Amino acid sequence: MARHPTDFRVTLWGSLLAGTVFLGLTACGGRSEPTEPAVCEPPASPEVRAFAQCGPTLDFAPINSYVGEFSDVIQDREDAVVLIDGRCTGTLIQASAGPVVLTAGHCVNLGDIPLIVFNFEDDADGDPLITEGTVIEQSMEPDYALIQLDVLPDVTPIRLTAQATEQLAIIQHPRGRPKVIAEGRYLDACNNRFFYGDLDTLVGSSGAGVLNRQGHLLGVHTDGDCEVNGRGSNRGAPAEVIVEASAYLQIEDITEPSTATRTKGADAPSARLAP
């Protein structure tokens, strides 16, 4: 059942965890300008990353005061973004089997019943809604999870896409704080991951949807490895790879799938499913 707490912020911060592990990985080519050769393999010993920003400036903008390149689409999308257990971000996505919240697999466990918060934002343009959901799929490779909600709000779910654009945006809850948006550039995709630079994220941003210029969800933010001097990049799990791994999601759930979309079957990675 949906709940409206009397002290909303205290309830949220009470559940905020202290940290998240970020795995280091540099991008694999494209338009990036790394100071070292770009690679497309994870390091032998992943480093813990907790950089405050990606690039020379911290570019978070509160969602309801944002004015930028994505202004024409973002207000129709941001209501679908949620805070999960005060420690991760997720997005309500459109699916033929029914809307579900998509987040990172390292944020939850299969069968968990996380707390889902809509409209936790500065100068909120809607009533905060707290509900619960059940994790019906969870995977670490690709790094994603699906949460089926107890209560579906009056919110338009976001469509999945396989079409990258030069500029990307992430609506997120960094460190469990009110919703913000950051913009950055698409770099490249390989090995079932995609990479983006100068796009700020923090602990708590894990699981946030990475949106293309049309406001469709290209994938899920999973790891941060981007520094203030501009080196490195952040990475995520592409929507197409997630759909291939999922028993719940179908190819037709993707807007404009790429020509390389494979038939779901034996070669696709598989998620753990709730009984």
C-alpha positions as CSV (number, residue, x, y, z in Angstrom):
1,M,0.0,0.0,0.0
2,A,1.3,3.5,-0.8
3,R,2.3,5.5,2.2
4,H,2.7,9.3,2.8
5,P,5.0,9.7,5.9
6,T,4.7,12.7,8.1
7,D,8.4,13.4,8.0
8,F,9.4,12.4,4.5
9,R,13.1,13.5,4.5
10,V,13.8,11.9,7.9
11,T,12.3,8.6,6.7
12,L,14.5,8.6,3.6
13,W,17.7,9.6,5.2
14,G,17.2,7.0,8.0
15,S,17.4,4.3,5.3
16,L,20.4,5.8,3.5
17,L,23.4,3.5,3.4
18,A,27.0,4.7,3.8
19,G,28.6,3.7,0.4
20,T,28.7,1.8,-2.8
21,V,31.5,0.1,-4.6
22,F,32.3,1.4,-8.0
23,L,34.3,-0.8,-10.4
24,G,37.0,0.9,-12.6
25,L,36.8,0.5,-16.3
26,T,37.9,2.9,-19.1
27,A,36.1,3.4,-22.3
28,C,36.9,1.5,-25.5
29,G,37.4,4.1,-28.1
30,G,35.0,6.4,-30.0
31,R,35.0,10.1,-29.5
32,S,36.8,10.1,-26.1
33,E,40.3,11.6,-25.7
34,P,42.0,9.5,-22.9
35,T,45.6,10.2,-22.0
36,E,46.3,6.5,-22.1
37,P,45.3,3.9,-24.7
38,A,41.6,3.1,-24.4
39,V,40.8,-0.5,-23.4
40,C,37.6,-2.5,-23.3
41,E,38.4,-5.0,-20.6
42,P,37.9,-4.8,-16.8
43,P,41.0,-4.4,-14.7
44,A,42.4,-7.6,-13.1
45,S,41.9,-5.9,-9.7
46,P,39.0,-3.5,-9.8
47,E,39.6,-0.3,-8.0
48,V,37.1,1.4,-5.6
49,R,36.1,4.7,-7.0
50,A,34.2,7.5,-5.3
51,F,35.0,10.6,-7.3
52,A,32.9,13.7,-6.6
53,Q,32.5,14.6,-10.2
54,C,33.4,13.7,-13.8
55,G,35.2,16.5,-15.4
56,P,36.2,20.0,-14.2
57,T,32.7,21.0,-12.9
58,L,30.0,19.4,-10.9
59,D,27.0,19.6,-13.2
60,F,24.1,18.4,-11.1
61,A,20.9,20.5,-11.6
62,P,17.8,20.1,-9.4
63,I,15.2,18.6,-11.7
64,N,12.6,21.3,-11.2
65,S,14.9,24.2,-11.9
66,Y,16.8,22.5,-14.8
67,V,17.3,24.5,-18.0
68,G,19.4,22.7,-20.6
69,E,19.6,20.7,-23.7
70,F,17.1,18.1,-22.5
71,S,14.5,20.6,-21.3
72,D,12.0,19.7,-24.0
73,V,11.7,16.1,-23.0
74,I,12.9,15.8,-19.4
75,Q,9.7,17.0,-17.6
76,D,7.8,14.2,-19.3
77,R,10.3,11.7,-18.1
78,E,11.4,12.7,-14.6
79,D,8.3,11.5,-12.8
80,A,9.3,7.9,-13.6
81,V,12.6,8.1,-11.7
82,V,12.6,6.7,-8.1
83,L,14.7,6.4,-5.0
84,I,15.2,2.8,-3.9
85,D,15.7,2.1,-0.2
86,G,17.5,5.5,0.1
87,R,20.6,4.1,-1.6
88,C,20.0,3.6,-5.3
89,T,18.1,5.0,-8.2
90,G,15.7,3.3,-10.6
91,T,13.3,4.1,-13.4
92,L,9.7,2.9,-14.1
93,I,9.9,1.5,-17.6
94,Q,7.3,0.5,-20.2
95,A,7.0,-3.3,-20.9
96,S,4.5,-5.4,-22.7
97,A,4.0,-7.5,-19.6
98,G,3.4,-4.4,-17.5
99,P,5.5,-1.5,-16.1
100,V,8.3,-2.4,-13.8
101,V,11.2,-0.5,-12.1
102,L,14.5,-1.1,-13.7
103,T,17.7,-0.6,-11.6
104,A,21.2,-2.1,-11.2
105,G,21.5,-5.7,-10.0
106,H,24.0,-4.8,-7.3
107,C,21.4,-2.6,-5.6
108,V,19.1,-5.4,-4.6
109,N,18.7,-9.1,-4.2
110,L,16.2,-11.4,-5.7
111,G,13.0,-11.5,-3.7
112,D,13.8,-8.3,-1.8
113,I,10.9,-6.0,-1.0
114,P,12.5,-2.5,-1.3
115,L,11.0,0.8,-0.5
116,I,10.3,2.8,-3.7
117,V,9.9,6.6,-3.5
118,F,8.5,8.8,-6.3
119,N,8.7,12.6,-6.4
120,F,11.5,13.0,-3.9
121,E,12.7,16.4,-5.2
122,D,13.3,20.0,-4.4
123,D,10.3,22.2,-5.1
124,A,8.3,19.0,-5.8
125,D,5.7,19.3,-8.6
126,G,3.8,16.3,-7.3
127,D,3.0,14.5,-4.0
128,P,5.7,12.1,-2.8
129,L,4.6,8.5,-3.0
130,I,6.2,5.7,-1.1
131,T,5.3,2.2,-2.0
132,E,7.0,-1.2,-2.0
133,G,7.8,-3.7,-4.7
134,T,9.2,-7.2,-5.2
135,V,12.5,-7.9,-7.0
136,I,11.4,-10.4,-9.7
137,E,14.6,-10.6,-11.7
138,Q,18.2,-9.9,-10.6
139,S,21.5,-10.3,-12.4
140,M,25.1,-9.2,-12.0
141,E,26.1,-9.8,-15.6
142,P,24.4,-7.8,-17.1
143,D,24.1,-5.7,-13.9
144,Y,20.3,-5.1,-13.7
145,A,17.2,-5.9,-11.7
146,L,13.4,-5.6,-12.2
147,I,11.1,-4.6,-9.4
148,Q,7.3,-5.1,-9.6
149,L,5.5,-2.5,-7.7
150,D,2.7,-3.0,-5.2
151,V,1.1,0.3,-6.3
152,L,1.4,1.7,-9.8
153,P,1.4,5.5,-9.7
154,D,-0.2,7.8,-12.3
155,V,3.1,8.1,-14.1
156,T,4.1,7.5,-17.7
157,P,6.8,4.8,-17.9
158,I,9.8,5.4,-20.0
159,R,10.5,3.5,-23.2
160,L,13.7,1.5,-23.7
161,T,15.8,2.2,-26.8
162,A,18.9,0.9,-28.5
163,Q,19.6,4.2,-30.2
164,A,22.5,6.2,-28.7
165,T,22.8,9.9,-29.3
166,E,25.9,12.2,-28.9
167,Q,24.5,13.7,-25.7
168,L,23.1,11.7,-22.8
169,A,21.5,12.5,-19.5
170,I,21.0,10.8,-16.2
171,I,18.2,11.7,-13.7
172,Q,19.3,10.4,-10.4
173,H,19.4,10.5,-6.6
174,P,23.1,11.0,-5.8
175,R,23.8,10.0,-2.1
176,G,20.0,9.5,-1.7
177,R,19.4,13.2,-2.1
178,P,16.5,14.9,-4.0
179,K,16.4,14.2,-7.7
180,V,18.9,15.9,-10.0
181,I,20.0,15.7,-13.6
182,A,23.4,15.7,-15.2
183,E,24.4,15.7,-18.9
184,G,27.4,14.2,-20.7
185,R,28.6,12.7,-24.0
186,Y,28.3,9.2,-25.3
187,L,31.7,7.6,-25.9
188,D,31.4,4.0,-27.2
189,A,29.9,0.5,-26.6
190,C,31.5,-2.9,-26.5
191,N,31.5,-6.2,-24.5
192,N,27.9,-5.7,-23.5
193,R,28.6,-2.3,-21.9
194,F,28.4,1.3,-23.0
195,F,30.5,4.2,-21.9
196,Y,30.0,8.0,-21.4
197,G,32.1,10.9,-20.2
198,D,31.8,14.1,-18.3
199,L,28.5,12.9,-16.9
200,D,28.5,13.3,-13.1
201,T,27.3,10.5,-10.8
202,L,27.8,9.7,-7.1
203,V,27.1,7.0,-4.7
204,G,23.3,6.5,-4.9
205,S,23.3,7.1,-8.7
206,S,23.7,3.3,-9.4
207,G,20.6,2.0,-11.2
208,A,19.7,5.3,-12.8
209,G,18.5,5.3,-16.4
210,V,20.8,6.7,-19.0
211,L,18.6,8.7,-21.4
212,N,19.2,9.5,-25.0
213,R,18.4,12.9,-26.6
214,Q,14.8,11.7,-27.2
215,G,14.3,10.9,-23.6
216,H,14.3,7.1,-24.1
217,L,16.3,4.8,-21.8
218,L,19.5,3.6,-23.4
219,G,20.6,1.6,-20.4
220,V,21.3,1.5,-16.7
221,H,24.2,3.3,-15.0
222,T,26.2,0.7,-13.1
223,D,29.8,2.0,-12.4
224,G,31.7,5.2,-12.1
225,D,35.4,5.6,-13.1
226,C,35.6,9.2,-14.2
227,E,37.9,11.8,-12.6
228,V,37.8,15.5,-12.2
229,N,40.6,16.0,-14.7
230,G,38.4,14.4,-17.4
231,R,40.2,11.0,-17.6
232,G,38.3,7.8,-17.5
233,S,34.6,7.3,-18.1
234,N,31.4,5.9,-16.5
235,R,29.7,2.8,-17.8
236,G,26.3,1.1,-17.9
237,A,24.4,-1.9,-19.0
238,P,22.7,-1.4,-22.4
239,A,18.9,-1.9,-22.6
240,E,19.3,-4.4,-25.4
241,V,21.6,-6.6,-23.4
242,I,19.2,-6.4,-20.4
243,V,16.3,-7.4,-22.6
244,E,18.2,-10.4,-23.9
245,A,18.9,-11.6,-20.4
246,S,15.4,-11.0,-19.1
247,A,12.5,-13.5,-19.1
248,Y,10.1,-10.6,-18.4
249,L,11.2,-8.1,-21.0
250,Q,10.8,-8.7,-24.7
251,I,12.5,-7.3,-27.9
252,E,9.3,-5.4,-28.8
253,D,9.7,-3.4,-25.5
254,I,12.7,-1.6,-27.2
255,T,12.0,1.4,-29.4
256,E,13.9,1.2,-32.6
257,P,16.0,-1.9,-31.8
258,S,19.4,-2.0,-33.6
259,T,20.0,-4.2,-36.6
260,A,22.4,-6.2,-34.4
261,T,19.6,-7.2,-32.0
262,R,19.9,-11.0,-31.5
263,T,17.1,-13.5,-31.0
264,K,16.6,-14.1,-27.4
265,G,17.9,-17.6,-26.7
266,A,20.6,-19.9,-25.6
267,D,23.5,-17.4,-26.2
268,A,22.0,-14.7,-24.1
269,P,23.1,-14.2,-20.4
270,S,20.4,-15.2,-18.0
271,A,19.0,-13.5,-14.9
272,R,17.9,-15.1,-11.7
273,L,14.2,-15.2,-11.6
274,A,11.8,-15.2,-8.6
275,P,10.0,-18.5,-8.2
